[in-house]
Amino acid sequence: MVLDKIIPDFNLTLTNMVLNGFELDPNYYGCPEEVHKRPPSVPRPYWGMWFLGSGIVMLMLYIPCFFAIVTSPLLKSPAYKTMLVLAIYDISSIFIHSISTGILGFFGVPFCDYPRLIATLGGVALGSWMGCCIASMTLAVIRICDLSMQMNIKKCFAGNKIYFFLFSFFVYGVGAGILTKPVIFTPTHMSWFFDPMVGKNPEFYVNLPHTYNNIIMAICTIVFYGFLSYLAFRTADPNAQRSSSRKILLQSFFFCIFHTIASVLYAYMQFIAAPPFLILVSQITWQTSSGSVCIVYLTLNKTIRTSVMKMVCPKAYLYGRRISIMLSMNSNST
């Protein structure tokens, strides 16, 4: 009974496509011979430009943050190691939910025109999303441990133990991308669905690992980042409580809200037909769940922001440092 369920699911994966000579299983992804029965080509130039343009902006903001994390002395810490993995998954997500979506949507490219390419992009999208989920949840736990020093779970991330978690992130994300059913781009809705809409039974394409991931992600994100916000207010120094608590609360909010909404909506759309506006909201929320991370880094993380300023505007950074030093010397002399 178990094999009867596992084998058909495996036939829909990218691994099966590779083993089958880079051909998708025609029983599930074969396009109808009649052209009018195939998914239609519906160019969406305005939305295509939006996703492509916003994706380029996100990459321009995130890539400097990535290098700031890589070169930071804090990379020795478990939090920054996790942030590095999260950044890799986020950047790969941006290439799919923004760059690829924008190009495919602009020209209205349906699945049957480039099935192997779109399925491959869908596998990368799914693996990146699920990798982001587990990395984001683990980062929340690490931050909780940083604020609550007495928690014994902190020992799980100490020393070389963190590399076990980093390896598990890789296995989880890559495994989801190549061993479960990929999402397929649909230009009609400017979004990605598991059903390629080639006239087969939609139940064939339900991806239960994705559904379980999203449900757990939504619950854990709210619980972990809510508890993180509570600890921030409880443990903050009264003299600096307002500023530090506000920053941690804002970081928790932006990490939490978009991941939670995207998780719930995409789990919902697997089983219930959603109206077009809700589908677009889901796509934009997925896009924002990755793009908001670099905004948080640049606005609320002083270490990363300073490092990015050094890389992007070294002269302006040095000038600002001279001014701050002069002001400090003047205040000390008075």
N, C-alpha and C positions, 0 to 999 in steps of 0.2 A: 504493500500500500504506500509506503514512504517513497520507494523508488518510482512508483507510478506518478507521484507528484513532482519529485526532484528532476527526473529526466526531461520531461517537457519544459520545465523552467530553464534547465541548462541549455536547451536548444535555442532559447531566445537570448543568450548571453553573447558578449563580444568574444569570449574565449571559444565558444563553439564556432563563431564566424571565422576566427583565425585557424582553428583546426580543420575547418571545412573549406580551406583554400580561399579565405576572405570572401566567402559567399554567405549571405544571411539565409536562414532556413526559409524556404519558399512556403512552407505550410503556415508560417506565421507572418512573414514579411514579404511574401510574394505579391507584387502589384497586379491588379486586374489587366487583362489584355485590352479591354475596352477603355479607351482614354477617358470617357465621361464618367467612369466609375472610380477613377483614381482621385486622390486628394487634389483639389484645385490649386492652381497658381494664383495667389492673390497678393500682388505687390502692396506693401504698406510703407510708402516712401517717408512719410512724416515720422511715424513711429520708428522706422528703420534708422533715420538720422538721429533721433533722440537716443536710442540705445547705443548706437555706434559712437556718437559724440560724447555722451555721458561716460561710456566705457573708457574712452581715451583719456578723459579727465581723471577718472578714477585711477587708471594705471599711472598717469603722471604724478599723482599724489601718493600712491601706494608704493611704487618702486623706490623712491628715496627713503620712505619709512622702512622698507625691507632692508636696504643697505645700512640704515641707521641701527637697526636691530642686530644685523650681522657684525658690525664693527663696534658695538657697544661693549664696554667692560662688564656690563650686567648680563651679558650672554651666558656667563657662568651660572646664573641663577636658574632654577626650574621654570620660573615664570617667563623669562625671556626666551628660553629654549622652546617653550610651548608657543609663545607668540611668533617665533620664527616658523614653526610648522603651520600655524594658523595662517600666517602671511602667504606661505606657498600655496596652500589650498585656496585662500581668498583670491590670489592673483590668477590662478588657473580658472576659478569660477568666473572672474570678470571677463576672461577671454571667451567664455561660453555665453553667459546670460546677458552680456552687453555687446561685445565685439561681434561674435558669430550671429547672435540674434539680430543685431542691427543689419548686418550684410545680407543674411538670408531673408529677413523680412523686407528689406528695401527692394530686393528683386523678386520677392514672392516665390522663393524656391521651395517646392513641395518635396515630401519624402521620396517619392518615386523617381525624381530626377537624379538624386545622389544618395541612394539608400545607405551605402556603406559609410560614406563620409558623415552623414547626419547621425547614424547609429553610433559611430565612433565618438563624435562630439557629445552625443547624449550620454555615453558611458563615462566620459571625462567629467561631464556636468554632474552626474549622479555621484561619482566617487569624490569629487571635490566638495560637494554639498555635505555628504555624510562625514567626510574628513573634517570639514569646518565645524560640524556639530559636536563631534567628540572632543576636538581640540578646545573649542570654546567652553564646553562644560568642565573640562579638566582645568583650564585656566581659572575658572571661577573657584574651583575647589582649592587651587594653589593660593589664590588671593585671600580666600577665607582663612587658610592656614597662616598666611603672613600676618593677618590682623588678630588671629586668635592663637597665640603662641603655645597655649597649653594643649592644643589638639594633637593627639597621638598620630593621626593620619598623616601629619606633616613628614613623618619619618619615611613614608612610602615614596616621597619625591627627593629624598636626600641623596647626595653623591651620585653614583652611577645608576641608581634605581630609576631616575627620570628617563634614562635611555630605553628602558623597557616600555614605558608609556609612549615615548616618541615612536618606537618601532610598532607598537600596537596601533597608533594613529595611521601609520603608513599601510599596515595590513588591512585595517578596517576600511580606509578610503579606497585603496586600490582593489581590494576584494569586492567592495560594493560596485565598483566601476566595471569589473570584468567578469564577475560571477553572478550578477543579477541583471534583470531586464533594464536596458537603457531607456532614457527618455527620448522622445522623437519630436523634432520641431514641426509646428503647424503654423504656416504663415497666416492662415485665416484668423487665428486668435493671437498671433505674435507671442506664442508661448510654447512650452514643451510638455508633452503628454507621453504616457507609456504606450497608449494605443496609437499605432501609425495610421489608423483610419483607412485601411485598405479593404474594408468589408468583412473582416474576420470578427469572431466573437470577442467583445471587449473584455470579457472575463479572463481571456488568455493572458492579458498584459498586466493584470494587477500585480504590483510589486509589494509583497508583504513586508520584506525587510525595510523598505523605505517607509512604509506606514508605521511600523513599530518604532523606527528611528525617530520619526517626526513626533509621534506621541510622547515618547520618552524625552525628546529634546524640549518640547514645549513645557512639560511639567518640571523637568530638572532646571531649565533656564530660569523659570520664575522663582523656584524654590532657592536655587543657589545664589542668584544675583539679588534676590530679595533679602536673603540672610546676609549677604555681603554688605548691602546697604545698611542693614541693622547694626552690624558690627562696626561699620565706619562711624556711625553716630555715637555708638556706645563707647568706643575706645579712643575717639579723637581727643587731642589736647584741647581743653576749653579755650585757650587763647587763639588757636588756629582752627577751631572746630568748624566755623561757618565755611571757610574757604575749602579746606580739605574734604569735608563731608559733602559739600556741593559737587566737587569734582568726582568723587567716588560714586555719588548718586547718579550723576549724569552719565558716567562711563557704564554703570550698571544698567541704566535705562536704555541707552543706545545699543549695548550688546544684547539686551534682553528682548526689547520690543519687536525688532524686525525679524530676528530669528524665530521668535514665538509665532508671530503672525504668518510668516512664510511656512513654517512647519504645519500649522493648523490648516491653512488654506490648501496646500498641496496634498495633504492627507485627505481633506474633504473632497477635492476635485477628482480623486481616484475613483470615488464611489458614487458621487452625485454630480449631475450635470450642472455646471455653474454658468451664470449669465456672463456675456462678454466683458462687461466692466469689471467684474470680480476676477476674471482671468487675468486681465491687465494689471489689476491691483496686486495680484499674487506675483506676477512677473516682476513688477517694479519693487515689491517688497523683498523678493529674493535678491534682486540687484542691490538694493539698499543695505541688505544684511551684510554684504561684503564691502560695499563702498563706504559705509558709515564707520567702519573700523579705522581706516586711515584718517578720517576726519577727527575721530576721538583721539588718535595718537597725536595729531598735529595741534589740537586745541587744548587737550587736557593732560598730555604726558610731556612734561618739561624736558626730560632727558632726550626723547626722540625728536621733539621739536627743535631743540638746540642743535642736535647733530645734523638734522636736515638743513637748518639755516647755514651751518658751516659748509655743507656740500654745495648748496644751491646758490647762496649769496655770501661768500666768504668775506668780501669787503664790507658789506653791510653789517655782518656779525661782528667783525673786528671793530668797526666804528661804534657799534652799540656797546661793546665791552669797554672801550675807552671812555665813553660818556658815563657809563655806570660806575666805573672806577673813580673818575674825577668827582662825580657827585658824592660817592662814598667818602672820599678823602676830604671834601669840603665839609661834609656833615660831621666828620670826626674832629676836624680842626676847630669847629665852632662848639 
